[in-house]
Amino acid sequence: MDCCVEEIEPNAWRVRIESITRIVRYRSDSQTFAPWEISSADGHVLWSAPSLESAFRWIQARTGYPAEALFAQALLERSTPEPARPEAAGESPGSSKDRRALGN
């Protein structure tokens, strides 16, 4: 299954599942009970939702794929820190650099 969720701007995500693309956006300036908007890739509004969870449930119901899980995965990937830099060949955790710092 070809799928991804990417943040395209603050409070807006592009959700791609197979050949389907949907945009989920939070409308903070709106005075509505459903501030989450789902639109097609060309900007045509398809549905408004009261919460982000219900917006992703709507996409999941229409595509048959777990869009909410994809969104959670995308957020986790963004929040994970950069992987540690690999140590140079032959350098061990107790290298001379560490010993100099300890005054050895």
N, C-alpha and C positions, 0 to 999 in steps of 0.2 A: 504494500500500500504506500503510495507516494503522498506524503503529507508534511506540512510544516506550519508553524505559527510564528510570525515575526512582528515585532513592534515597528510600525512605520512612522509614528510620531507619538508624543505623549498622549496617553489614553486612547490609542487607536492601534488595532492589530489586524494584520492580513492573515486569514486562515485559508490554507490551501489543502484540500483533500481530494486526491485524484484529480479530476478535471474541474472541480468546483472551487471557486474563489469567493470568499465572503470577507467583508470588512466589518469589524466590531468596533464601535466608537462610543465613548462616553460624552454626552452633551451636557457639560456642566452649566451652561448658561440657559438651559431650557427649564421651563417651569411646568414640568410634566411628571406624572407618576411613573413613567417608563423612560428614564434618561439613557438607557443603553440602546443603541441603534444598530441593526444588522442591515447591511446593504450589499448589493452585487458589486462585482469588480468595477463596473462602470458608474457606480454611485446611486443606482436606483434603490430607494429604501424598501426593504422587504418586510421588516418587522421591528417593533420596539419592545424592549423588555424592562422589567422593574429592577433586575439585578444582572450582574455579569454571569452568574451561575445559570440563570434561566436563559440568557442569550446563547450560551454554549450548549445547553440542553436542546434548544430549538434547532441549532445546527446539527447536533447529533441525531435528532429525530428525523431530519430531512435527508441526511447523508447515510445514516446507518453506521457511521464511524464514531469512535469516542473522542469527539472534539474537546471536551472539557479536560480529559487526560492529556491531550496534546498541548493545551494551553498551560496546564500545570507543569508539564515537562519543559516547555519553553521558558517559563519563569524561573524554574530551578536552574536551567543551563545558564541563564543570565546572572543568577545570583551566586554561582559558584566562583570562588576566587581563581585567579590564574594558576595553572599548575606550577609547582616549584621548578626552578631552573635545574636541569640535570647537572651533577657534579662532573668536573673534568676527569678524563681518564687518569687513573692512578691516584686520584685524590680520595681520601677516605674521610668519614665524618670527623675523625680526630686529627685532622691535618695540621700542618705547622701554623697555618693562619689562626686556627683556634688556640693553639698553644701560645702564640705571641699575644693574643688578646688576654690570656690568663697570666701572662708574665713568665711563662716557662721558656 
